[in-house]
Amino acid sequence: MATAADILRSVNQVLESKESSRRFDVQSALGFMEIAEKQKQSKISQARDSLEIASKVIQQEKPKIAEQFLQSTGLGMIYQEPKEGDPVEKSITAMAKRLRKKDYFGESIDKNSSESIASAVWSYYNAQNPNAILDLATNIYDSRQAIQKGEASSSQSAIFKAFRKLGAESGLKDIMLSAKKANQSEKYISKEYMEFVKGDYDIQSDIGIYSDVESQVEQVEFKQKLDSQPVSAQQIELNDTTEALRMAEVKFSGLQKKMDVGMASDEEKEMYLKLPELIEEYRSVVSDSNDSLLKQFSDELKIFDDQISEIRNKGLARSKKYRELKEKRYKKRNEILGLQQKQSEESKRKAKFDEIEDVAGLLEVSESEAERIIKQKKLRSVDNIDFVDPFLF
């Protein structure tokens, strides 16, 4: 018959077991929280960098598009520098009058439209502000699209008719499309910045819509940003999680040996049962991080290839810039190979772990015994011994 001391001892054991379980759950939760926080910080950093790079690209390309538009239409020729002491309005009015002459638009545009165009030209040359020119180019492009669909307003028909003789249906088409894409991207970037401030770090808008316009600035800016960050947040996250995975695997292996000889405490037994789930979670994080980094590095490698090809086509294969790019490409390629090797090693470790678990479950033996059986089978396979171990079936 159980004494009061026996009952008390049993109760204490139950309580201690629950407390041990609670401590392990807390430790596991803290580990996951730490990983989640690192992932969040990495996501924030990536979103911020993407927005900054996209914004810089647009700001650098806008003046180029505006200049192309002014040169292609000949509007740059109407610019008139204000005389000292004269108001800006006088210069704009003079440019607007010139636009209404036969060598430009003639009577195809009214006074308000000519003054609006003249104001855009003045803003570009005098205030170094390309926005009004890009808006004008975008307006002409939208007017062209509306006319093709039969949905054009009278003002759209008028502006398109005015620019038609300047080449709005030929060379200007690509330039106007570039202007429209630049404006769209800028709006998307502003929208994503607002969402970023509110805590939304997922970039859902197509801020890369401008990437197909002929420009190498985006590639240069992207590489400059990467060069300033030797070790990315993603790499740190991958290294930290891989280290945590190794520690969990070592802990599991040590507990497995204790389980085999019956020396594991109740707390260790409970930890032994929970560790596989934790290991699987770590492996999932490592795999996702590795895939993400491989994609990022592959994109960077393509940028280097494009830049190297461009310089080579210009006959500058002996230049310092060319050698620097070749060296950076070599380093990036080695980084990719290193990641691929780690990915392969992780896949093999996981396959081995899964095989041991499967054999242990199938034969109802311990993981240590399952590992011994697998090794025995592989040795016999290597030695070409036609022998079947009954324990394998």
Secondary structure, 3 states (H helix, E strand, C coil): CCCHHHHHHHHHHHHHHHHHHHHHHHHHHHHHHHHHHHHHHHHHHHHHHHHHHHHHHHHHHHHHHHHHHHHHHCHHHHCCCCCCCCCHHHHHHHHHHHHCCCCCCHHHCCHHHHHHHHHHHHHHHHHCCCHHHHHHHHHHHHHHHHHHHCCCCHHHHHHHHHHHCCCCCCHHHHHHHHHHHHHHHHHHHHHHHHHHHCCCCCCCCCCCHHHHCCCCHHHHHHHHHHHCCCCCHHHHHHHHHHHHHHHHHHHHHHHHHHHHCCCCCHHHHHHHHHHHHHHHHHHHHHHHHHHHHHHHHHHHHHHHHHHHHHHHHCCCCCCHHHHHHHHHHHHHHHHHHHHHHHHHHHHHHHHHHHHHHHHHHHHCCCHHHHHHHHHHHHHHHHCCCCCCCHHHC
